[in-house]
Amino acid sequence: MDLARLVTREPPRVPTTTPPGAGGGVEGNSRLTGAAGAALFVILAVEGITILQIHQLISWHVFLGMLLVPLVLLKTGSTGYRFAHYYSGDPPYREKGPPHPLLRVTGPLLVLSTLALLGTGIALVALGRNVGHSYLWLHKATFFVWGALLAIHVLGHLRETATLTAADWRERALRAAPARLAGADARLSLLVVTLAVGVALGIVSLGWVGSWHHFVHLGRG
């Protein structure tokens, strides 16, 4: 596949033949997915920084990892909703069309590798240093597979995500209430609640990190 064409492709068109409904329909689903994706991108960027100084920033690494969990579930849920409606023949979703073929292939793999990465990370923290060290290689191996798939996903959705993320905010700033897509407040509330749950999980997880603080070989396995 030509990655240059994947990056420069136009965002999928928004169906206009069916009213969007109370939740914003296809476009509302896309905006929620885009907003969750943008939040994930920012948090993952910070998480990546913690890897560079993992010995000193292990608490932040775990906190941010737990913060990601609800966001990943939200984005997987919104994407799965579109997937289910598209393949069940829902006209508006069929009209919008499927993702790029490369993204259709790598998407499910990205979901599985993301769940595996978060799952192994949570397991390491729960098991503690003494037991967890034996399985650290699994978390690392999953990270490299996930990273490759994520790079494809980000390149394929970069333009679309930027547009979708700003859409609700742009309409709100213009105060064009009659023209605003339905469900904007619900989408924002859902995103805020998801982040709040993530913060709560992150705070709770800090109590589990203790045994890893003095593990000087963490970065070398």
C-alpha positions in Angstrom: 0.0 0.0 0.0 1.1 3.6 -0.7 1.4 5.3 2.6 1.7 8.7 0.9 -1.8 8.2 -0.6 -3.1 7.0 2.8 -1.9 10.3 4.5 -3.1 12.6 1.8 -6.5 11.0 1.1 -9.5 13.2 1.6 -11.6 12.5 4.8 -14.6 10.4 4.2 -17.7 12.3 3.1 -20.5 12.8 5.5 -23.9 11.3 4.4 -26.6 13.8 3.9 -29.5 11.6 2.9 -30.6 10.7 6.4 -31.3 13.1 9.3 -28.5 12.8 12.0 -30.9 12.3 14.9 -30.4 13.2 18.5 -26.9 11.8 18.8 -25.6 13.4 15.6 -25.7 10.2 13.5 -22.7 9.1 11.5 -21.0 12.5 11.9 -21.6 12.5 15.6 -20.1 9.1 15.9 -17.1 10.2 13.8 -16.6 13.3 16.0 -16.6 11.3 19.2 -14.1 8.8 17.7 -11.9 11.7 16.5 -12.0 13.5 19.9 -11.1 10.3 21.7 -8.3 9.6 19.2 -6.9 13.1 19.7 -6.9 12.7 23.5 -5.2 9.4 23.2 -2.6 10.9 20.9 -1.7 13.6 23.4 -1.5 11.2 26.4 0.4 8.6 24.4 3.0 11.3 23.5 3.5 12.1 27.2 3.6 8.4 28.0 6.4 8.0 25.4 8.4 10.6 27.2 8.2 8.6 30.4 9.7 5.6 28.6 12.9 7.6 28.0 13.3 8.0 31.8 11.4 5.0 33.0 13.4 4.6 36.3 12.6 8.1 37.4 9.1 8.3 35.9 7.7 4.9 36.6 4.8 6.3 38.7 3.9 8.7 35.8 4.2 5.8 33.3 1.7 3.7 35.3 -0.6 6.6 36.0 -0.8 7.6 32.3 -1.2 4.0 31.3 -4.2 3.6 33.5 -5.6 7.0 32.2 -5.5 5.5 28.7 -7.7 2.5 29.6 -11.1 4.2 29.6 -10.2 6.3 26.5 -9.2 3.2 24.6 -12.5 1.5 25.5 -14.4 4.6 24.4 -12.7 4.8 21.1 -13.0 1.1 20.5 -16.7 1.3 21.4 -17.4 4.2 19.0 -15.4 2.5 16.2 -17.1 -0.8 16.9 -20.5 0.9 16.7 -19.6 2.2 13.2 -18.3 -1.2 12.2 -21.5 -2.9 13.3 -23.8 -0.4 11.6 -21.7 -0.5 8.4 -21.7 -4.3 8.1 -25.4 -4.6 9.1 -26.3 -2.4 6.1 -27.3 0.8 7.9 -27.7 3.2 4.9 -26.0 6.3 6.4 -23.0 4.3 7.4 -22.9 2.4 4.1 -23.0 5.8 2.3 -20.1 7.1 4.2 -18.2 4.0 3.2 -15.4 1.9 4.8 -12.0 3.1 5.9 -9.0 2.7 3.6 -8.2 -1.0 2.9 -5.0 -0.8 4.8 -6.7 0.6 7.9 -9.4 -2.1 7.6 -6.7 -4.7 7.9 -4.6 -3.2 10.6 -7.4 -1.7 12.7 -8.5 -5.0 14.4 -4.8 -5.8 14.9 -4.3 -2.4 16.6 -7.2 -3.0 18.9 -5.9 -6.4 19.9 -2.3 -5.2 20.4 -3.5 -2.2 22.4 -5.5 -4.4 24.7 -2.5 -6.7 25.0 -0.2 -3.8 25.8 -2.4 -2.3 28.5 -3.3 -5.8 29.8 0.4 -6.8 30.2 1.2 -3.4 31.8 -1.6 -3.8 34.4 -0.5 -7.4 35.1 3.1 -6.3 35.7 2.0 -3.7 38.2 -0.5 -6.1 39.9 2.1 -8.9 40.1 4.8 -6.6 41.5 8.5 -6.5 40.8 9.6 -9.9 42.0 7.1 -11.9 39.9 6.4 -9.3 37.1 10.0 -9.1 36.0 9.8 -12.5 34.5 7.1 -11.3 32.1 8.5 -7.9 31.3 9.6 -9.1 27.9 6.0 -9.7 26.9 5.1 -6.1 27.6 8.1 -4.9 25.6 7.4 -7.2 22.6 3.8 -6.1 22.5 4.9 -2.5 22.6 6.9 -2.9 19.4 4.1 -4.6 17.5 1.6 -2.0 18.8 3.9 0.9 17.8 4.2 -0.2 14.2 0.4 -0.6 13.9 -0.2 2.7 15.7 2.1 4.6 13.2 0.0 3.3 10.3 -3.2 4.3 12.1 -2.1 7.8 13.0 -0.9 8.5 9.4 -4.2 7.2 8.0 -6.4 9.3 10.3 -4.3 12.4 11.0 -6.1 14.9 8.7 -9.6 13.4 9.5 -9.0 13.5 13.3 -7.8 17.1 13.3 -11.0 18.1 11.4 -13.4 16.1 13.5 -11.9 17.1 16.8 -12.2 20.8 16.1 -15.7 20.5 14.6 -17.8 20.7 17.7 -15.6 23.4 19.3 -15.7 25.5 16.1 -19.5 25.4 16.0 -19.6 26.3 19.7 -17.2 29.2 19.2 -19.3 30.6 16.3 -22.4 30.4 18.5 -24.2 28.9 15.6 -26.6 27.0 17.8 -29.2 26.2 15.1 -26.5 24.8 12.8 -24.7 22.8 15.5 -24.7 19.1 15.1 -27.0 17.3 17.6 -25.3 15.6 20.6 -22.3 18.0 21.0 -22.9 18.4 24.7 -23.3 14.7 25.2 -20.1 14.0 23.3 -18.2 16.5 25.4 -19.7 15.1 28.6 -18.8 11.6 27.7 -15.2 12.5 26.9 -14.9 14.4 30.2 -16.4 11.6 32.2 -14.1 9.1 30.5 -11.0 11.2 31.3 -12.2 11.6 34.9 -12.5 7.8 35.3 -9.1 7.5 33.8 -7.6 9.9 36.3 -9.3 8.1 39.2 -7.9 4.8 38.0 -4.4 6.4 37.6 -4.5 7.7 41.2 -5.6 4.3 42.5 -2.8 2.6 40.6 -0.1 4.7 42.3 -0.6 2.6 45.3 0.5 -0.5 43.3 3.7 0.9 41.9 5.8 0.7 45.1 7.7 -2.5 44.4 8.9 -1.2 41.0 10.5 2.1 42.3 13.9 0.6 43.1 14.0 -1.8 40.2 17.2 -0.6 38.6 17.1 -3.1 35.8 13.6 -2.2 34.6 14.7 -0.5 31.4 17.0 -3.4 30.5 14.7 -6.3 31.4 
